[in-house]
Amino acid sequence: MSHSNPPSPKRFTGSAPLTGRVRVPGDKSISHRSIMLGALAVGETRVTGLLEGEDVLATAAAMRAMGASVNRSEDGTWSVHGVGVGSLLQPQKALDMGNSGTSTRLLMGLVASHPISAMFTGDASLSKRPMGRVIDPLSQMGATFEASPGGTLPLMLRGISPAVPITYRLPVASAQVKSAVLLAGLNTAGITTLIEPVPTRDHSERMLRGFGAQLEVGEDNGERVIRIHGEADLKPQDIVVPGDPSSAAFFAVAALLVPGSDLVIENVGLNPTRAALFDVLRDMGGQIEELDRREVGGEPVADLRVRHSDLIGVEVDPAVVPAMVDEFPVLFVAAALAQGTTTTSGLDELRVKESDRLTAMANALTLAGARVEEREDGLVFEGTGGDPLPGTPEGAEVTTHLDHRIAMAMAVAGLASRDGVAVDDTAPIATSFPTFEALLASARGA
Ligand code: S3P
């Protein structure tokens, strides 16, 4: 799982419009949680539409190592037989988290309130990412940690049972930190309380309730307050995973930028804590129409019809950042081709994702001929006004730093370029969107 895959360089070039219909794979956040919660429910949880990317497979392997049975049947349905809250087994080997921050941080929460210990390891990208943000609250609950310098992986976690219920105010807007504490709270007697000054994706809350945990969400002084009652008994569920808006984002921007495009992206999850990109793109003049709005697996979903549009620059309100935190790399590509100035700010968290996404995207788009200014907490663009980007110079390629979203965003930039964009490594795309290149080829009639 740790990126032993050899680098796979590729040049993405322009021309053919995106047309017809594509269906993006299942939501990554919901897929991780389906397996984790299924593994804690006694009985069989069935999951359809699970994202079969490397990150989610790392979660599945870890839950197997802690006693659950997690299997895929031939029709693509996944079946999880759980062990029950409080009954996770001691893993016999290190848990290899590959590239996946979500697996790591959420599983740290699960292990923290069980009487087991686990060693967490990951690839070069994950091993640089800060884990102090989960070590702090989980230590307050009684777990102990031996981390690598700077609070990074490899890391040994010794869980404790009974753990101590805490009240924790999130110092960073992070659904991963929130979820780690909620999952630790599941096996902690009493009530664990989270205070969330800035709301983040709420899949954990929705799904914990769906599995039968007692969880209340209220408001105090304009802040969200989430209370989970411990020693929960989870009931197995049938889950249908909606399509991932973060994957749909690449196709939406590609269709907006490539002349002649008219594409329907089916089954896109539009949970309000995730969907801000589509609003920002509409503010920029993007023609994005919602067709057949409905509910799938307790989440709002629609098909999105996206047509080539002339985009104009905007100032992106930092208040929307948590609801599109993973979508900035591809928004930057749209900004690079819009008419006029696009300003983004409040993006400090982008520096601690799979790569430093501000520097990585500023460098990559500059190499492709965009006009970008990097600031401490955001990027500012002078767009081309719809003209294609020149593309990467002969012999040069953009560096993706083991970051799937940099690779996919720059692939989209390549479609909207004159000479194409060479990407040093597309292998990381398999962490979240293994069918990306095949779907792109089908939308372009290849
Ligand atoms: C995720 C939360 C976000 C996001 C990540 C998935 C989740 O991370 O970037 O891709 O499933 O909870 P942060 O909580 O670090 O913002």
Residues whose N, C-alpha, C, O or C-beta is under 5 A from the ligand:
A	BS01	S3P	S29 T102 A173 S174 A175 Q176 V177 D326
